[in-house]
């Protein structure tokens, strides 16, 4: 059975990455979102790619995130 649905992206979710009690997701809606898995709430909406975001990852302690997109960039995000 489904325990929780994390809703908020306006496009296709392309990738997710789990670290600690946080989840990083990226989407064709040009955003990266950081989710608190204890509450199910979105902590941050990160913008800047301007195109489809295709991949994401974060450090094991959840303090730094990375994303890549069709804009041909890799971005580093402060998640602390």
N, C-alpha and C positions, 0 to 999 in steps of 0.2 A: 504494500500500500504506500501511497505517497505521504511523506511526512510534512513537506512544506513546498510551496511554490514561490520562487523568487521572481516576482514580476516587476518590470520597469522598462526594459529595453523596448524600443519602437521598431526594431528590425530583427532580422535573424541573429540568434546568438551563435557566434562562430567558434568560441573557445572558452573554456573555464580552467582556472588553476586554483588549487586548494593549498593553503598554508596556515598552520596554527588553527584558529577558529574563524578564519576569514576566507572568502572566496572572491577571486578576481574574474570578471567576465568581460568579453568584448563582443561587439556587434556590428552589423551592417548599418546601424543607426549612427555610426561615427563616434561612439562613446565607449569608454571603459568604465565599469562600475565595480566598486568594492563593497562587498556584502558582509555583514556581521551574521555568522551562522547561528549564534545563540538567540538573537532576536528576529532574524529574518529580514532585517531592514538594510536598505542601501545606505552606506556611510558616506561615500563620495561618488559623484559623477564626474569623470575626467574627460575633458574635451580638448581638441586641438588637431586631431588628424585631418579632419575635413573630408575624409573618404572612409570607405569600408575598413574597419579594424579587423584584421585577420587572425591575430594571435596575441596571447598574453601570458605572462609568468610573473612570479614574485619570489622574493627571498624567503628562506625557510621561517624567518621570524615575522614575516608579513610587513616589514617596514619599507621595502622598496619594490615597486612594480615596473614591469616593462611591457610595451605593446608595440606591434608592428602593423602596418597597413598598406593599402594600395597607393598611398602617397609616397612610398619608397623610403619611409623613415622608421627608425626604432626610437621610441621615446622612453625615458626613464622618469618614473613618478615617485614622489615622496609620499608614502602612505601612512607615515607616523602621525 
